[in-house]
């Protein structure tokens, strides 16, 4: 009876001291295929350590650093994981430095590619393949993969300045934090989204501001044509609107938004409506007011549309009158022609 109590107490203590997470981890790592993959990853990392290929070592370390089961199947696994975690940041910086020297600042290329992956007819993975370092990987990719967001941001800003007039690339730089997370909180187990320092976006806003200013100045030259002929207005307003919309796209990243571009568009519409030939140029003014979008611009647009409808109805009435006059004239001419034909026929027949 005493021995039973001792055994029961021992089992109770064991149950209380062994965490459920540890049990689950061991259970997941007991699968034969997982054991095989883990040993292969460990062997690959040990082999890469002996090579003189930093990129391959980085890929090997990356696969082993946060490996769930590495320390369970190989006695060197725990030490290997420690080395991987300690050396990955420096390896990433060194590889990024080499890529930066080649002017490979940013690209969509990942740091590795999968070679030899296979699937069966049903789409099930039968071979996961082997990771191989990607020679075309950029400096940003190496830094981002190693978790060095500050250095990755530095490289991204350098690339943004090099492509300062490329709006699509600018948007990529602006959204750099998408998919980024902080380290896991050991107390709560949560991972909060990562947010770059305010200085990062402030630097990007300088690029946006410079582009907006450049386009607004260029628009001033185009707008000079609004004082020319009706044909000049059509051509000038098209170029002007193109510049204003492009400036607006850049201004959207600034604190005040694109208000300056829209305000100027309304001014251009007003300039056209002051001309002596608004009937022929008001369509250009409408385009400006539509883009401006302010309450006043909408009122002016509504007035223009009302005038357009009135003009259209007036033109329809005028067309109907002209058509009626033509019909009457034609009818009279036909009658004269008929009478003359009749007289000629009667004369020929001797009536």
C-alpha positions in Angstrom: 0.0 0.0 0.0 2.9 2.4 0.9 4.6 1.5 -2.4 1.4 2.3 -4.3 1.1 5.7 -2.6 4.8 6.5 -3.4 4.2 5.5 -7.1 1.0 7.6 -7.3 2.7 10.6 -5.8 5.6 10.3 -8.2 3.3 10.1 -11.2 1.3 13.1 -9.9 4.5 15.2 -9.6 5.6 14.1 -13.0 2.3 15.1 -14.5 2.5 18.5 -12.8 6.1 19.3 -13.9 5.9 18.2 -17.5 4.2 21.0 -19.5 1.6 20.1 -22.1 3.6 22.1 -24.7 6.6 19.9 -24.2 4.5 16.8 -24.6 2.9 18.1 -27.8 6.3 19.1 -29.2 7.7 15.6 -28.6 4.6 14.0 -30.1 4.8 16.2 -33.3 8.5 15.4 -33.6 8.0 11.6 -33.2 6.7 11.2 -36.8 9.1 9.3 -39.0 9.0 11.8 -41.8 9.6 14.7 -39.4 12.6 12.9 -37.9 14.0 12.2 -41.4 13.6 15.9 -42.4 15.1 17.2 -39.2 18.2 15.0 -39.5 18.6 16.1 -43.1 18.4 19.8 -42.1 21.0 19.3 -39.3 23.3 17.4 -41.6 23.0 20.2 -44.3 23.8 22.9 -41.7 26.8 21.1 -40.4 28.1 20.6 -44.0 27.4 24.3 -44.8 29.5 25.3 -41.8 32.5 23.6 -43.3 32.0 25.2 -46.7 33.2 28.7 -47.7 29.8 29.7 -49.1 28.1 32.4 -46.8 24.9 32.3 -48.8 24.4 28.6 -48.5 25.3 28.8 -44.8 22.7 31.5 -44.3 20.0 29.3 -45.9 21.0 26.3 -43.8 21.1 28.3 -40.6 17.8 29.8 -41.4 16.1 26.4 -41.7 17.6 25.3 -38.4 17.4 28.4 -36.2 13.8 28.1 -35.3 13.4 24.4 -36.0 10.9 22.8 -33.7 12.6 19.5 -33.4 16.3 19.9 -34.1 17.4 19.5 -30.5 15.5 16.2 -30.1 17.0 14.1 -32.8 20.7 15.1 -32.7 22.9 15.7 -29.7 24.5 18.6 -31.6 21.2 20.1 -32.5 20.9 22.4 -29.6 24.4 23.8 -30.0 23.8 24.1 -33.8 20.6 26.1 -33.2 22.5 28.5 -30.8 25.2 29.1 -33.5 22.6 29.7 -36.2 20.7 32.3 -34.1 23.9 34.0 -33.1 25.5 34.1 -36.6 22.4 34.8 -38.9 22.3 38.6 -38.3 26.0 39.1 -39.3 25.7 36.7 -42.2 22.7 38.6 -43.4 24.6 42.0 -43.2 27.6 40.6 -45.0 25.5 39.2 -47.8 23.6 42.4 -48.0 26.8 44.4 -48.2 28.0 42.3 -51.1 24.6 42.7 -52.9 24.7 46.5 -52.3 28.1 46.7 -53.8 26.6 45.2 -56.9 23.8 47.7 -56.8 21.3 45.0 -56.1 19.3 47.1 -53.6 15.8 45.7 -54.0 14.0 43.1 -56.1 11.2 40.6 -55.7 13.7 37.7 -55.8 13.7 35.6 -52.6 17.0 34.6 -50.9 16.6 31.0 -51.9 14.9 28.8 -54.5 13.6 25.3 -54.2 15.3 22.7 -56.3 13.9 19.1 -56.9 10.4 19.5 -55.3 8.0 16.9 -56.5 4.2 16.2 -56.3 2.1 13.2 -57.2 -0.9 13.3 -59.5 -3.2 14.3 -56.7 -1.0 17.3 -55.8 0.5 15.8 -52.7 4.1 16.7 -51.9 6.3 13.6 -52.2 9.6 15.5 -52.1 10.0 19.0 -50.6 13.2 19.6 -52.6 16.4 21.4 -51.5 16.9 25.0 -50.7 19.5 26.8 -52.8 20.8 30.3 -52.3 19.6 32.7 -54.9 22.4 34.7 -56.5 20.0 37.4 -57.6 18.8 38.1 -54.1 18.9 41.8 -53.2 20.5 43.5 -50.2 17.0 44.2 -48.9 16.0 40.6 -49.1 19.0 39.4 -47.1 18.4 42.0 -44.4 14.7 41.5 -44.3 15.0 37.7 -44.1 17.5 38.0 -41.2 15.1 40.2 -39.3 17.2 43.4 -39.5 14.4 45.8 -40.3 16.3 49.0 -39.6 19.1 48.1 -42.1 16.5 46.8 -44.6 14.8 50.2 -44.3 18.0 52.0 -45.0 18.6 50.0 -48.2 14.9 50.6 -49.2 15.3 54.3 -48.8 18.5 54.3 -50.9 16.6 52.4 -53.6 13.7 54.8 -53.4 16.0 57.8 -53.9 17.6 56.0 -56.9 14.1 55.6 -58.4 12.7 58.8 -57.1 10.2 59.3 -59.9 8.8 55.8 -59.8 5.5 55.9 -58.0 4.9 52.1 -58.0 8.3 51.5 -56.3 7.5 54.3 -53.9 4.3 52.5 -52.9 6.3 49.4 -52.3 8.7 51.3 -50.0 5.7 53.0 -48.3 4.1 49.6 -47.4 7.4 48.0 -46.3 5.9 47.1 -42.9 3.2 44.9 -44.4 3.8 41.3 -43.1 6.4 42.4 -40.5 6.0 41.4 -36.9 7.9 41.9 -33.6 9.5 39.0 -31.8 7.2 36.7 -30.0 6.4 38.0 -26.5 7.5 35.1 -24.2 4.9 36.1 -21.5 1.9 36.4 -23.7 3.0 34.4 -26.8 1.7 37.2 -29.0 3.5 38.8 -32.0 2.6 42.4 -32.6 2.8 44.0 -36.0 6.1 45.9 -36.6 6.1 49.6 -37.2 9.1 51.4 -38.7 10.3 54.6 -37.0 8.6 57.8 -38.0 11.8 59.0 -39.6 11.5 56.4 -42.3 8.2 57.7 -43.7 9.3 61.3 -43.2 12.2 60.6 -45.6 9.8 59.1 -48.1 7.5 62.1 -47.8 10.4 64.3 -48.9 10.5 62.3 -52.2 6.8 62.6 -52.6 6.9 66.3 -52.0 9.7 66.9 -54.5 7.8 65.0 -57.2 4.6 66.9 -56.5 6.4 70.2 -56.7 8.1 69.3 -60.0 4.8 68.3 -61.6 2.9 71.4 -60.3 5.6 73.7 -61.8 5.4 71.8 -65.1 1.6 72.2 -65.1 2.0 76.0 -64.9 3.7 75.9 -68.3 0.9 73.8 -69.8 -1.8 76.0 -68.4 -0.4 79.0 -70.4 -2.2 77.5 -73.4 -5.6 78.1 -71.8 -5.4 81.7 -73.1 -5.0 80.6 -76.7 -7.5 79.4 -79.3 -10.2 76.9 -78.6 -7.9 74.2 -80.1 -5.1 75.4 -77.9 -7.3 75.1 -74.9 -8.2 71.5 -75.7 -4.5 70.5 -76.0 -3.3 72.5 -73.0 -6.0 71.3 -70.7 -5.2 67.7 -71.5 -1.5 68.1 -70.6 -2.4 70.2 -67.6 -4.9 67.6 -66.2 -2.3 64.9 -66.7 0.2 66.8 -64.5 -2.3 67.6 -61.9 -3.5 64.0 -61.5 0.1 62.8 -61.3 0.9 65.4 -58.7 -2.2 64.3 -56.8 -1.0 60.7 -56.7 2.2 61.9 -55.0 0.4 64.4 -52.7 -1.7 61.6 -51.2 1.3 60.5 -49.2 1.7 64.0 -47.6 -0.1 65.3 -44.5 -2.3 67.7 -46.3 -3.2 65.2 -49.1 -3.8 66.4 -52.7 -5.8 69.5 -51.8 -3.3 71.8 -53.7 -3.7 69.9 -57.0 -7.5 69.9 -56.8 -7.7 73.6 -55.8 -5.6 74.4 -58.9 -7.8 72.3 -61.1 -10.8 74.4 -60.0 -8.9 77.6 -60.8 -8.2 76.3 -64.3 -11.8 75.6 -64.8 -12.7 79.1 -63.7 -10.1 80.5 -66.2 -11.8 78.7 -69.1 -15.3 79.9 -68.1 -14.1 83.5 -68.2 -13.3 83.1 -71.9 -15.4 84.7 -74.6 -16.0 81.3 -76.2 -17.2 79.1 -73.3 -19.6 77.2 -75.6 -16.6 75.6 -77.3 -14.4 75.2 -74.3 -16.7 74.4 -71.4 -16.1 70.6 -71.8 -12.5 71.3 -70.7 -13.8 73.3 -67.7 -16.0 70.4 -66.8 -13.1 68.0 -66.7 -11.3 70.4 -64.3 -14.3 70.7 -62.0 -14.9 66.9 -61.9 -11.3 66.4 -60.8 -11.5 69.3 -58.2 -14.4 67.7 -56.4 -15.0 70.5 -54.0 -18.6 71.6 -53.1 -18.1 74.8 -55.1 -16.7 72.9 -58.1 -19.7 70.5 -57.9 -22.1 73.5 -58.0 -20.2 75.0 -61.0 -20.3 71.6 -62.7 -24.1 71.3 -62.1 -24.6 74.8 -63.6 -22.5 73.8 -66.6 -24.5 70.6 -67.1 -27.8 72.6 -66.9 -26.5 75.1 -69.5 -25.4 72.2 -71.7 -28.9 70.6 -71.5 -30.5 74.0 -72.3 -28.1 74.5 -75.2 -28.9 71.0 -76.5 -32.6 71.6 -76.3 -32.2 75.0 -78.1 -30.2 73.3 -80.8 -32.8 70.6 -81.2 -35.5 73.3 -81.6 -33.4 75.2 -84.1 -32.7 72.0 -86.1 -36.5 71.2 -86.1 -37.2 74.8 -87.5 -34.5 74.4 -90.1 -35.9 71.0 -91.1 -39.4 72.4 -91.3 -38.3 75.3 -93.4 -36.5 73.0 -95.7 -39.6 70.8 -96.0 -41.8 73.7 -96.9 -39.3 75.0 -99.5 -39.1 71.5 -100.9 -42.8 71.1 -101.0 -43.3 74.4 -102.8 -40.6 73.6 -105.3 -42.2 70.2 -105.9 -45.5 71.8 -106.6 -44.1 74.2 -109.1 -42.3 71.4 -110.8 -45.5 69.3 -110.9 -47.5 72.2 -112.4 -44.9 72.9 -115.0 -44.8 69.2 -115.9 -48.5 69.1 -116.2 -48.6 72.1 -118.4 -45.9 70.7 -120.7 -47.8 67.5 -121.0 -51.1 69.2 -121.8 -49.5 71.3 -124.4 -47.9 68.2 -126.0 -51.2 66.4 -126.1 -53.0 69.5 -127.6 -55.3 70.2 -124.6 
